[in-house]
């Protein structure tokens, strides 16, 4: 059973790239190039994530969890929360046009 949240979000969830850029890389003394090498990805790939231009993939979730010693769920949930908030912002008007089924 789920409890409905009727209050609108007041704070936009943080993109995982911002978390990496502002917290994880500096705290671990990593540069863009260093993090790309440690993760086994190209600098272009990590740069797009760091600039919030690319979502982190499931494989990247696993790479980040391994590198930083946290869980894949931490990274996956961060991306999920960001994506859901963006979808709500971008498609709210369209979604509100849908008439719920009875009993829903």
MOPAC internal coordinates of N, CA, C and O (Angstrom, degrees):
PM7 1SCF
backbone

  N    0.0000 0     0.00 0     0.00 0    0    0    0
  C    1.4446 1     0.00 0     0.00 0    1    0    0
  C    1.5240 1   108.65 1     0.00 0    2    1    0
  O    1.2310 1   120.50 1   -48.51 1    3    2    1
  N    1.2767 1   116.66 1   131.49 1    3    2    1
  C    1.4609 1   121.96 1  -179.72 1    5    3    2
  C    1.5202 1   109.79 1  -105.90 1    6    5    3
  O    1.2310 1   121.37 1   -33.29 1    7    6    5
  N    1.3187 1   114.99 1   146.71 1    7    6    5
  C    1.4547 1   121.03 1   175.74 1    9    7    6
  C    1.5267 1   107.24 1   -99.84 1   10    9    7
  O    1.2310 1   120.96 1   -55.37 1   11   10    9
  N    1.3325 1   115.77 1   124.63 1   11   10    9
  C    1.4591 1   119.52 1  -178.68 1   13   11   10
  C    1.5187 1   110.54 1   -72.39 1   14   13   11
  O    1.2310 1   121.19 1   -43.86 1   15   14   13
  N    1.3045 1   115.33 1   136.14 1   15   14   13
  C    1.4571 1   121.50 1   174.03 1   17   15   14
  C    1.5126 1   107.26 1   -95.25 1   18   17   15
  O    1.2310 1   120.67 1   -70.06 1   19   18   17
  N    1.3136 1   116.32 1   109.94 1   19   18   17
  C    1.4642 1   119.92 1  -176.64 1   21   19   18
  C    1.5190 1   112.81 1   -93.31 1   22   21   19
  O    1.2310 1   120.27 1   172.36 1   23   22   21
  N    1.3197 1   117.10 1    -7.64 1   23   22   21
  C    1.4515 1   120.41 1   178.89 1   25   23   22
  C    1.5262 1   109.39 1   -87.17 1   26   25   23
  O    1.2310 1   120.01 1   -43.38 1   27   26   25
  N    1.3190 1   117.58 1   136.62 1   27   26   25
  C    1.4730 1   119.20 1   177.63 1   29   27   26
  C    1.5259 1   110.19 1   -71.62 1   30   29   27
  O    1.2310 1   121.25 1   -27.53 1   31   30   29
  N    1.3268 1   115.22 1   152.47 1   31   30   29
  C    1.4552 1   120.04 1   176.66 1   33   31   30
  C    1.5204 1   108.86 1   -64.65 1   34   33   31
  O    1.2310 1   121.06 1   -44.35 1   35   34   33
  N    1.3027 1   115.58 1   135.65 1   35   34   33
  C    1.4529 1   118.79 1   178.31 1   37   35   34
  C    1.5184 1   111.29 1  -104.49 1   38   37   35
  O    1.2310 1   120.67 1   158.28 1   39   38   37
  N    1.3190 1   116.32 1   -21.72 1   39   38   37
  C    1.4582 1   120.91 1   179.25 1   41   39   38
  C    1.5247 1   108.36 1  -122.21 1   42   41   39
  O    1.2310 1   120.65 1   -52.72 1   43   42   41
  N    1.3074 1   116.36 1   127.28 1   43   42   41
  C    1.4589 1   121.29 1   178.54 1   45   43   42
  C    1.5266 1   108.89 1   -70.23 1   46   45   43
  O    1.2310 1   119.77 1   -48.09 1   47   46   45
  N    1.3329 1   118.04 1   131.91 1   47   46   45
  C    1.4611 1   119.25 1   176.32 1   49   47   46
  C    1.5313 1   111.25 1   -59.32 1   50   49   47
  O    1.2310 1   121.21 1   -29.86 1   51   50   49
  N    1.2843 1   115.28 1   150.14 1   51   50   49
  C    1.4568 1   122.18 1  -177.72 1   53   51   50
  C    1.5229 1   110.67 1   -80.53 1   54   53   51
  O    1.2310 1   120.36 1   -45.61 1   55   54   53
  N    1.3257 1   116.91 1   134.39 1   55   54   53
  C    1.4627 1   121.33 1   174.29 1   57   55   54
  C    1.5306 1   108.06 1   -66.50 1   58   57   55
  O    1.2310 1   119.74 1   -41.06 1   59   58   57
  N    1.3304 1   118.11 1   138.94 1   59   58   57
  C    1.4582 1   120.12 1   179.07 1   61   59   58
  C    1.5331 1   113.56 1   -56.19 1   62   61   59
  O    1.2310 1   120.24 1   149.95 1   63   62   61
  N    1.3251 1   117.15 1   -30.05 1   63   62   61
  C    1.4631 1   120.32 1   176.99 1   65   63   62
  C    1.5137 1   112.03 1   -62.95 1   66   65   63
  O    1.2310 1   120.63 1   141.90 1   67   66   65
  N    1.3241 1   116.41 1   -38.10 1   67   66   65
  C    1.4657 1   120.16 1   177.33 1   69   67   66
  C    1.5220 1   110.44 1   -67.03 1   70   69   67
  O    1.2310 1   120.61 1   140.76 1   71   70   69
  N    1.3156 1   116.45 1   -39.24 1   71   70   69
  C    1.4706 1   120.19 1   177.34 1   73   71   70
  C    1.5268 1   110.45 1   -60.92 1   74   73   71
  O    1.2310 1   121.07 1   135.95 1   75   74   73
  N    1.3185 1   115.55 1   -44.05 1   75   74   73
  C    1.4676 1   119.83 1   177.73 1   77   75   74
  C    1.5183 1   111.07 1   -63.40 1   78   77   75
  O    1.2310 1   120.68 1   131.26 1   79   78   77
  N    1.3174 1   116.31 1   -48.74 1   79   78   77
  C    1.4621 1   123.02 1  -175.68 1   81   79   78
  C    1.5274 1   112.42 1   -63.26 1   82   81   79
  O    1.2310 1   120.71 1   137.18 1   83   82   81
  N    1.3263 1   116.25 1   -42.82 1   83   82   81
  C    1.4626 1   120.63 1  -173.37 1   85   83   82
  C    1.5185 1   114.32 1   -90.56 1   86   85   83
  O    1.2310 1   119.85 1   151.61 1   87   86   85
  N    1.3150 1   117.90 1   -28.39 1   87   86   85
  C    1.4637 1   120.30 1  -173.90 1   89   87   86
  C    1.5294 1   114.19 1  -119.45 1   90   89   87
  O    1.2310 1   120.61 1   119.53 1   91   90   89
  N    1.3105 1   116.43 1   -60.47 1   91   90   89
  C    1.4600 1   120.00 1  -169.38 1   93   91   90
  C    1.5287 1   114.09 1   -68.03 1   94   93   91
  O    1.2310 1   119.80 1   134.45 1   95   94   93
  N    1.3214 1   117.99 1   -45.55 1   95   94   93
  C    1.4671 1   119.05 1  -178.70 1   97   95   94
  C    1.5301 1   111.72 1   -67.99 1   98   97   95
  O    1.2310 1   119.26 1   129.03 1   99   98   97
  N    1.3462 1   119.02 1   -50.97 1   99   98   97
  C    1.4673 1   118.33 1   179.85 1  101   99   98
  C    1.5314 1   112.94 1   -61.26 1  102  101   99
  O    1.2310 1   120.48 1   139.43 1  103  102  101
  N    1.3362 1   116.69 1   -40.57 1  103  102  101
  C    1.4623 1   120.18 1  -178.44 1  105  103  102
  C    1.5273 1   112.23 1   -64.04 1  106  105  103
  O    1.2310 1   120.74 1   155.90 1  107  106  105
  N    1.3239 1   116.19 1   -24.10 1  107  106  105
  C    1.4679 1   120.77 1  -178.60 1  109  107  106
  C    1.5245 1   112.53 1  -108.84 1  110  109  107
  O    1.2310 1   120.55 1  -170.45 1  111  110  109
  N    1.3305 1   116.56 1     9.55 1  111  110  109
  C    1.4599 1   120.92 1   177.44 1  113  111  110
  C    1.5153 1   114.20 1    63.80 1  114  113  111
  O    1.2310 1   120.76 1  -147.93 1  115  114  113
  N    1.3353 1   116.15 1    32.07 1  115  114  113
  C    1.4610 1   120.58 1  -178.33 1  117  115  114
  C    1.5242 1   111.28 1  -102.35 1  118  117  115
  O    1.2310 1   121.14 1   -37.47 1  119  118  117
  N    1.3142 1   115.43 1   142.53 1  119  118  117
  C    1.4585 1   122.97 1   172.01 1  121  119  118
  C    1.5243 1   108.19 1   -98.35 1  122  121  119
  O    1.2310 1   121.06 1    -3.36 1  123  122  121
  N    1.3063 1   115.58 1   176.64 1  123  122  121
  C    1.4636 1   119.28 1   175.07 1  125  123  122
  C    1.5214 1   110.02 1   -59.41 1  126  125  123
  O    1.2310 1   120.43 1   131.33 1  127  126  125
  N    1.3270 1   116.78 1   -48.67 1  127  126  125
  C    1.4659 1   120.94 1  -179.56 1  129  127  126
  C    1.5236 1   111.04 1   -63.69 1  130  129  127
  O    1.2310 1   120.59 1   137.90 1  131  130  129
  N    1.3261 1   116.48 1   -42.10 1  131  130  129
  C    1.4585 1   120.29 1  -179.62 1  133  131  130
  C    1.5147 1   112.89 1   -65.68 1  134  133  131
  O    1.2310 1   120.83 1   140.74 1  135  134  133
  N    1.3162 1   116.02 1   -39.26 1  135  134  133
  C    1.4645 1   119.31 1   178.62 1  137  135  134
  C    1.5255 1   110.83 1   -70.09 1  138  137  135
  O    1.2310 1   120.48 1   141.84 1  139  138  137
  N    1.3224 1   116.69 1   -38.16 1  139  138  137
  C    1.4685 1   119.89 1   177.68 1  141  139  138
  C    1.5277 1   109.95 1   -61.16 1  142  141  139
  O    1.2310 1   120.72 1   135.20 1  143  142  141
  N    1.3106 1   116.23 1   -44.80 1  143  142  141
  C    1.4655 1   120.20 1   179.63 1  145  143  142
  C    1.5263 1   110.68 1   -64.51 1  146  145  143
  O    1.2310 1   120.16 1   134.96 1  147  146  145
  N    1.3211 1   117.29 1   -45.04 1  147  146  145
  C    1.4660 1   121.14 1  -178.97 1  149  147  146
  C    1.5259 1   111.78 1   -63.53 1  150  149  147
  O    1.2310 1   120.54 1   146.53 1  151  150  149
  N    1.3296 1   116.58 1   -33.47 1  151  150  149
  C    1.4598 1   121.18 1  -179.02 1  153  151  150
  C    1.5246 1   113.11 1   -87.08 1  154  153  151
  O    1.2310 1   120.43 1   166.13 1  155  154  153
  N    1.3174 1   116.77 1   -13.87 1  155  154  153
  C    1.4631 1   120.27 1  -178.58 1  157  155  154
  C    1.5158 1   113.04 1    74.99 1  158  157  155
  O    1.2310 1   121.01 1  -145.69 1  159  158  157
  N    1.3485 1   115.67 1    34.31 1  159  158  157
  C    1.4635 1   120.80 1   178.16 1  161  159  158
  C    1.5266 1   108.52 1  -127.72 1  162  161  159
  O    1.2310 1   120.91 1    -9.53 1  163  162  161
  N    1.3137 1   115.86 1   170.47 1  163  162  161
  C    1.4628 1   119.52 1   179.53 1  165  163  162
  C    1.5279 1   110.67 1   -76.66 1  166  165  163
  O    1.2310 1   121.00 1   -22.40 1  167  166  165
  N    1.3262 1   115.70 1   157.60 1  167  166  165
  C    1.4737 1   120.14 1   175.50 1  169  167  166
  C    1.5186 1   110.43 1   -62.17 1  170  169  167
  O    1.2310 1   120.66 1   144.83 1  171  170  169
  N    1.3125 1   116.35 1   -35.17 1  171  170  169
  C    1.4684 1   120.42 1   179.21 1  173  171  170
  C    1.5320 1   110.41 1   -61.72 1  174  173  171
  O    1.2310 1   120.60 1   136.54 1  175  174  173
  N    1.3172 1   116.46 1   -43.46 1  175  174  173
  C    1.4651 1   120.79 1   179.91 1  177  175  174
  C    1.5204 1   111.19 1   -61.36 1  178  177  175
  O    1.2310 1   120.33 1   128.65 1  179  178  177
  N    1.3190 1   116.97 1   -51.35 1  179  178  177
  C    1.4602 1   119.97 1  -177.65 1  181  179  178
  C    1.5314 1   110.75 1   -67.84 1  182  181  179
  O    1.2310 1   120.31 1   145.96 1  183  182  181
  N    1.3192 1   117.02 1   -34.04 1  183  182  181
  C    1.4602 1   120.68 1   178.51 1  185  183  182
  C    1.5273 1   111.06 1   -62.46 1  186  185  183
  O    1.2310 1   120.10 1   138.13 1  187  186  185
  N    1.3268 1   117.41 1   -41.87 1  187  186  185
  C    1.4672 1   120.63 1   178.77 1  189  187  186
  C    1.5248 1   111.22 1   -65.31 1  190  189  187
  O    1.2310 1   120.55 1   141.98 1  191  190  189
  N    1.3280 1   116.56 1   -38.02 1  191  190  189
  C    1.4660 1   119.99 1   176.65 1  193  191  190
  C    1.5237 1   109.28 1   -65.32 1  194  193  191
  O    1.2310 1   120.21 1   133.40 1  195  194  193
  N    1.3202 1   117.21 1   -46.60 1  195  194  193
  C    1.4663 1   121.39 1  -177.87 1  197  195  194
  C    1.5224 1   112.93 1   -63.19 1  198  197  195
  O    1.2310 1   120.35 1   151.10 1  199  198  197
  N    1.3339 1   116.94 1   -28.90 1  199  198  197
  C    1.4731 1   120.94 1   178.60 1  201  199  198
  C    1.5263 1   112.08 1   -90.99 1  202  201  199
  O    1.2310 1   120.25 1  -170.28 1  203  202  201
  N    1.3380 1   117.13 1     9.72 1  203  202  201
  C    1.4700 1   123.48 1   179.57 1  205  203  202
  C    1.5252 1   111.92 1    62.57 1  206  205  203
  O    1.2310 1   120.17 1  -152.32 1  207  206  205
  N    1.3269 1   117.29 1    27.68 1  207  206  205
  C    1.4671 1   121.95 1  -179.65 1  209  207  206
  C    1.5316 1   111.60 1   -98.82 1  210  209  207
  O    1.2310 1   120.34 1   170.41 1  211  210  209
  N    1.3193 1   116.95 1    -9.59 1  211  210  209
  C    1.4538 1   121.00 1  -178.90 1  213  211  210
  C    1.5221 1   108.98 1  -141.12 1  214  213  211
  O    1.2310 1   121.46 1   -42.66 1  215  214  213
  N    1.3257 1   114.81 1   137.34 1  215  214  213
  C    1.4627 1   120.21 1   174.30 1  217  215  214
  C    1.5240 1   109.21 1   -73.49 1  218  217  215
  O    1.2310 1   120.98 1   -23.44 1  219  218  217
  N    1.3095 1   115.72 1   156.56 1  219  218  217
  C    1.4642 1   117.46 1   175.00 1  221  219  218
  C    1.5259 1   108.28 1   -85.50 1  222  221  219
  O    1.2310 1   120.96 1   -48.19 1  223  222  221
  N    1.3095 1   115.78 1   131.81 1  223  222  221
  C    1.4573 1   122.22 1  -178.97 1  225  223  222
  C    1.5221 1   109.86 1   -79.60 1  226  225  223
  O    1.2310 1   120.75 1    -9.43 1  227  226  225
  N    1.3180 1   116.18 1   170.57 1  227  226  225
  C    1.4597 1   119.68 1   177.61 1  229  227  226
  C    1.5227 1   111.38 1   -62.72 1  230  229  227
  O    1.2310 1   120.22 1   144.42 1  231  230  229
  N    1.3178 1   117.18 1   -35.58 1  231  230  229
  C    1.4636 1   119.72 1   177.26 1  233  231  230
  C    1.5307 1   109.92 1   -67.51 1  234  233  231
  O    1.2310 1   120.34 1   139.67 1  235  234  233
  N    1.3279 1   116.95 1   -40.33 1  235  234  233
  C    1.4643 1   120.21 1   177.55 1  237  235  234
  C    1.5267 1   110.46 1   -64.61 1  238  237  235
  O    1.2310 1   120.21 1   142.79 1  239  238  237
  N    1.3229 1   117.20 1   -37.21 1  239  238  237
  C    1.4649 1   121.84 1   175.75 1  241  239  238
  C    1.5320 1   109.49 1   -54.59 1  242  241  239
  O    1.2310 1   120.99 1   133.07 1  243  242  241
  N    1.3220 1   115.72 1   -46.93 1  243  242  241
  C    1.4655 1   120.20 1  -179.55 1  245  243  242
  C    1.5255 1   111.42 1   -66.49 1  246  245  243
  O    1.2310 1   120.36 1   140.02 1  247  246  245
  N    1.3138 1   116.91 1   -39.98 1  247  246  245
  C    1.4645 1   121.08 1   178.87 1  249  247  246
  C    1.5298 1   111.12 1   -63.54 1  250  249  247
  O    1.2310 1   120.73 1   133.91 1  251  250  249
  N    1.3395 1   116.21 1   -46.09 1  251  250  249
  C    1.4579 1   120.84 1  -178.79 1  253  251  250
  C    1.5321 1   111.51 1   -64.04 1  254  253  251
  O    1.2310 1   120.76 1   137.67 1  255  254  253
  N    1.3156 1   116.16 1   -42.33 1  255  254  253
  C    1.4646 1   120.28 1   179.16 1  257  255  254
  C    1.5265 1   110.83 1   -61.65 1  258  257  255
  O    1.2310 1   120.80 1   137.84 1  259  258  257
  N    1.3070 1   116.07 1   -42.16 1  259  258  257
  C    1.4709 1   120.50 1   179.21 1  261  259  258
  C    1.5302 1   110.74 1   -65.43 1  262  261  259
  O    1.2310 1   120.38 1   133.68 1  263  262  261
  N    1.3228 1   116.88 1   -46.32 1  263  262  261
  C    1.4595 1   121.38 1  -177.29 1  265  263  262
  C    1.5273 1   111.79 1   -63.58 1  266  265  263
  O    1.2310 1   120.31 1   133.79 1  267  266  265
  N    1.3326 1   117.01 1   -46.21 1  267  266  265
  C    1.4554 1   120.22 1  -173.44 1  269  267  266
  C    1.5230 1   114.46 1   -95.86 1  270  269  267
  O    1.2310 1   120.23 1   178.16 1  271  270  269
  N    1.3323 1   117.16 1    -1.84 1  271  270  269
  C    1.4565 1   120.38 1   174.93 1  273  271  270
  C    1.5163 1   114.70 1    72.39 1  274  273  271
  O    1.2310 1   120.74 1  -154.63 1  275  274  273
  N    1.3334 1   116.19 1    25.37 1  275  274  273
  C    1.4586 1   118.84 1   173.82 1  277  275  274
  C    1.5233 1   108.25 1  -113.32 1  278  277  275
  O    1.2310 1   119.76 1    16.10 1  279  278  277
  N    1.3156 1   118.06 1  -163.90 1  279  278  277
  C    1.4623 1   120.11 1  -175.11 1  281  279  278
  C    1.5248 1   112.27 1   -98.70 1  282  281  279
  O    1.2310 1   120.87 1   -27.04 1  283  282  281
  N    1.3222 1   115.94 1   152.96 1  283  282  281
  C    1.4718 1   118.87 1   173.28 1  285  283  282
  C    1.5285 1   111.10 1   -60.11 1  286  285  283
  O    1.2310 1   120.33 1   147.08 1  287  286  285
  N    1.3193 1   116.98 1   -32.92 1  287  286  285
  C    1.4554 1   121.35 1  -179.56 1  289  287  286
  C    1.5324 1   111.61 1   -62.39 1  290  289  287
  O    1.2310 1   120.27 1   144.89 1  291  290  289
  N    1.3284 1   117.08 1   -35.11 1  291  290  289
  C    1.4611 1   120.68 1   177.38 1  293  291  290
  C    1.5234 1   110.22 1   -57.13 1  294  293  291
  O    1.2310 1   120.44 1   129.63 1  295  294  293
  N    1.3303 1   116.76 1   -50.37 1  295  294  293
  C    1.4651 1   121.30 1  -178.18 1  297  295  294
  C    1.5212 1   111.90 1   -72.18 1  298  297  295
  O    1.2310 1   120.73 1   139.98 1  299  298  297
  N    1.3285 1   116.22 1   -40.02 1  299  298  297
  C    1.4607 1   120.89 1   179.79 1  301  299  298
  C    1.5293 1   110.38 1   -62.52 1  302  301  299
  O    1.2310 1   120.02 1   134.70 1  303  302  301
  N    1.3239 1   117.57 1   -45.30 1  303  302  301
  C    1.4637 1   121.21 1  -179.37 1  305  303  302
  C    1.5195 1   111.89 1   -67.19 1  306  305  303
  O    1.2310 1   120.12 1   145.39 1  307  306  305
  N    1.3195 1   117.37 1   -34.61 1  307  306  305
  C    1.4656 1   120.11 1   176.72 1  309  307  306
  C    1.5292 1   110.27 1   -63.23 1  310  309  307
  O    1.2310 1   120.40 1   134.99 1  311  310  309
  N    1.3431 1   116.85 1   -45.01 1  311  310  309
  C    1.4604 1   120.22 1   179.24 1  313  311  310
  C    1.5201 1   111.09 1   -67.42 1  314  313  311
  O    1.2310 1   120.35 1   138.62 1  315  314  313
  N    1.3280 1   116.93 1   -41.38 1  315  314  313
  C    1.4636 1   121.54 1   179.73 1  317  315  314
  C    1.5239 1   110.72 1   -60.88 1  318  317  315
  O    1.2310 1   119.96 1   133.82 1  319  318  317
  N    1.3276 1   117.68 1   -46.18 1  319  318  317
  C    1.4631 1   121.46 1  -179.70 1  321  319  318
  C    1.5265 1   110.71 1   -61.96 1  322  321  319
  O    1.2310 1   120.44 1   138.02 1  323  322  321
  N    1.3302 1   116.77 1   -41.98 1  323  322  321
  C    1.4599 1   120.55 1   179.32 1  325  323  322
  C    1.5305 1   110.59 1   -64.87 1  326  325  323
  O    1.2310 1   120.41 1   132.54 1  327  326  325
  N    1.3296 1   116.81 1   -47.46 1  327  326  325
  C    1.4725 1   120.79 1  -179.14 1  329  327  326
  C    1.5255 1   111.46 1   -61.41 1  330  329  327
  O    1.2310 1   120.35 1   137.22 1  331  330  329
  N    1.3222 1   116.95 1   -42.78 1  331  330  329
  C    1.4576 1   120.46 1  -179.29 1  333  331  330
  C    1.5265 1   111.24 1   -64.37 1  334  333  331
  O    1.2310 1   120.37 1   138.25 1  335  334  333
  N    1.3207 1   116.89 1   -41.75 1  335  334  333
  C    1.4705 1   119.14 1   179.32 1  337  335  334
  C    1.5223 1   111.27 1   -65.47 1  338  337  335
  O    1.2310 1   120.20 1   140.86 1  339  338  337
  N    1.3347 1   117.23 1   -39.14 1  339  338  337
  C    1.4639 1   120.96 1   178.14 1  341  339  338
  C    1.5255 1   111.14 1   -65.22 1  342  341  339
  O    1.2310 1   120.41 1   138.08 1  343  342  341
  N    1.3306 1   116.83 1   -41.92 1  343  342  341
  C    1.4656 1   120.46 1   179.17 1  345  343  342
  C    1.5215 1   110.87 1   -63.64 1  346  345  343
  O    1.2310 1   120.71 1   138.55 1  347  346  345
  N    1.3339 1   116.24 1   -41.45 1  347  346  345
  C    1.4639 1   119.36 1   178.72 1  349  347  346
  C    1.5221 1   110.97 1   -63.17 1  350  349  347
  O    1.2310 1   120.38 1   138.21 1  351  350  349
  N    1.3127 1   116.88 1   -41.79 1  351  350  349
  C    1.4633 1   120.24 1   178.77 1  353  351  350
  C    1.5197 1   111.72 1   -65.94 1  354  353  351
  O    1.2310 1   120.49 1   135.99 1  355  354  353
  N    1.3135 1   116.67 1   -44.01 1  355  354  353
  C    1.4642 1   121.39 1  -174.25 1  357  355  354
  C    1.5219 1   114.31 1   -77.01 1  358  357  355
  O    1.2310 1   119.90 1   152.52 1  359  358  357
  N    1.3315 1   117.79 1   -27.48 1  359  358  357
  C    1.4626 1   120.61 1  -172.88 1  361  359  358
  C    1.5209 1   113.88 1  -123.37 1  362  361  359
  O    1.2310 1   120.04 1  -165.78 1  363  362  361
  N    1.3241 1   117.53 1    14.22 1  363  362  361
  C    1.4595 1   121.69 1  -176.05 1  365  363  362
  C    1.5247 1   112.18 1   -55.04 1  366  365  363
  O    1.2310 1   119.96 1   134.55 1  367  366  365
  N    1.3103 1   117.67 1   -45.45 1  367  366  365
  C    1.4631 1   121.27 1  -178.57 1  369  367  366
  C    1.5256 1   111.13 1   -62.11 1  370  369  367
  O    1.2310 1   120.31 1   135.15 1  371  370  369
  N    1.3304 1   117.01 1   -44.85 1  371  370  369
  C    1.4671 1   120.85 1   179.33 1  373  371  370
  C    1.5240 1   111.53 1   -64.81 1  374  373  371
  O    1.2310 1   120.59 1   138.72 1  375  374  373
  N    1.3186 1   116.47 1   -41.28 1  375  374  373
  C    1.4644 1   120.90 1  -177.77 1  377  375  374
  C    1.5308 1   110.25 1   -66.54 1  378  377  375
  O    1.2310 1   120.38 1   141.64 1  379  378  377
  N    1.3148 1   116.88 1   -38.36 1  379  378  377
  C    1.4636 1   120.70 1  -179.33 1  381  379  378
  C    1.5232 1   112.20 1   -66.26 1  382  381  379
  O    1.2310 1   119.14 1   160.49 1  383  382  381
  N    1.3210 1   119.25 1   -19.51 1  383  382  381
  C    1.4678 1   123.13 1   178.60 1  385  383  382
  C    1.5204 1   111.97 1   -75.72 1  386  385  383
  O    1.2310 1   120.35 1   164.08 1  387  386  385
  N    1.3343 1   116.94 1   -15.92 1  387  386  385
  C    1.4762 1   120.75 1  -178.96 1  389  387  386
  C    1.5153 1   108.95 1   -77.71 1  390  389  387
  O    1.2310 1   120.87 1   -50.65 1  391  390  389
  N    1.3274 1   115.94 1   129.35 1  391  390  389
  C    1.4469 1   121.20 1   179.35 1  393  391  390
  C    1.5408 1   108.06 1   -89.76 1  394  393  391
  O    1.2310 1   120.40 1   -58.46 1  395  394  393
  N    1.3291 1   116.83 1   121.54 1  395  394  393
  C    1.4737 1   119.51 1   179.40 1  397  395  394
  C    1.5179 1   111.86 1   -63.35 1  398  397  395
  O    1.2310 1   120.59 1   -32.04 1  399  398  397
  N    1.3247 1   116.48 1   147.96 1  399  398  397
  C    1.4598 1   121.11 1   174.23 1  401  399  398
  C    1.5213 1   108.78 1   -68.39 1  402  401  399
  O    1.2310 1   121.08 1   -24.99 1  403  402  401
  N    1.3010 1   115.54 1   155.01 1  403  402  401
  C    1.4740 1   119.12 1   177.02 1  405  403  402
  C    1.5121 1   109.83 1   -59.59 1  406  405  403
  O    1.2310 1   121.54 1   -41.32 1  407  406  405
  N    1.3125 1   114.65 1   138.68 1  407  406  405
  C    1.4610 1   119.94 1   177.85 1  409  407  406
  C    1.5077 1   114.32 1    83.28 1  410  409  407
  O    1.2310 1   120.35 1   178.10 1  411  410  409
  N    1.3304 1   116.95 1    -1.90 1  411  410  409
  C    1.4561 1   119.06 1  -179.42 1  413  411  410
  C    1.5027 1   110.46 1   -89.55 1  414  413  411
  O    1.2310 1   120.10 1   180.00 1  415  414  413

